[in-house]
C-alpha cells in the first residue's frame, strides 16, 4: 500500500481575514488568497482560516473549504448545531455558489456547461483527473462577462462559474478541460500560457454564496467582488 506524502509548506500569509457579516450563529468571511482553510498536519502549516478565527470565536467550525489559492466568501458555523444544519444544506446541494475567474485565452461561447467526471489518482497527487470510468459526476456552468487583453498581450476571459457539484479542484480542472485554464493555476496549466508565468496568485474568487439561515429561515445572499 502506497503512502501519499504532502510536502507542501505554505508561505506566510500577511493578509487578514475580513469579517463580512456576523450574528450569534454564524460568520461570513472573505478568505484571502494564500491561506489554508484548515491547518495542515505539518506544524509549519498551522496558520489557517480556522486557526485564526478560533482565537476570537471559540467553538467555530468550517462548513466548507476553499483551496489555498482561492479567495472569497466562506460561511463559518459558531456552534455544532449550526454546523450540522449548514452541512446538510451543502450535502443536499441547496447552497448556490458563484465564483469569479480569469481564464487564459478567449472563450468562444458566451455560456456553457462542462460535464466531466473527476477522479482521484494517487499517482498524480495532488492533481485530480478526468476519468469516465472511476470519476464521480461533476458539472459546472460558465458565463462570459468580458473578453480582453492583459498589458502583456495575454488574451483573457472574465467568467462567472457555478459548480453544480463540489468535487476537489472541480472548477480548476473543468476550465482546463474547456481549453482555458484559470490564470495563475499552477496545477492545471494556468501558468503555461505566454505572459502568464509571473501571475502572483490563482485568479479564482468565491464571489457569491446563497443559503438559508438555519435559525431565522431567511435566505442569505452573500456577495463579494473579486479583487482582480
CORDA-V345249 format. One record per backbone hydrogen bond with DSSP energy under -1.0 kcal/mol. CO is the residue of the C=O (numbers start at 1). NH is the residue of the N-H. Records with the same first field share a line. If there is no record, write none. Layout:
BEGIN
CO: NH + NH
END
This chain:
BEGIN
18: 30
21: 28
25: 78
26: 23
27: 76
28: 20 + 21
29: 74
30: 18
31: 72
36: 49
37: 50
42: 45
45: 40
48: 52
49: 53
50: 54
53: 56 + 57
57: 60
61: 77
68: 34 + 35
71: 206
72: 31
74: 29
76: 27
77: 61
79: 83
80: 84
81: 85
82: 86
83: 87
84: 88
85: 89
86: 90
87: 91
88: 92
89: 94
90: 93
96: 210
98: 207 + 208
99: 161
100: 205
101: 159
102: 183
103: 157
110: 144
112: 142
114: 140
117: 131
118: 136
119: 129
121: 124
124: 127
129: 119
131: 135
136: 118
138: 116
139: 164
140: 114
141: 162
142: 112
143: 160
146: 158
148: 156
150: 153
154: 150
155: 105
156: 148
157: 103
158: 145 + 146
159: 101
160: 143
161: 99
162: 141
167: 170
169: 173
170: 174
171: 175
172: 176
173: 177
174: 178
175: 180
176: 179
181: 104
182: 185
183: 203
185: 190
189: 192
190: 184
193: 196
196: 199
202: 204
203: 102
204: 71
205: 100 + 207
206: 73
207: 224
208: 98
209: 222
210: 96
211: 220
213: 217
218: 213
220: 211
222: 209
END
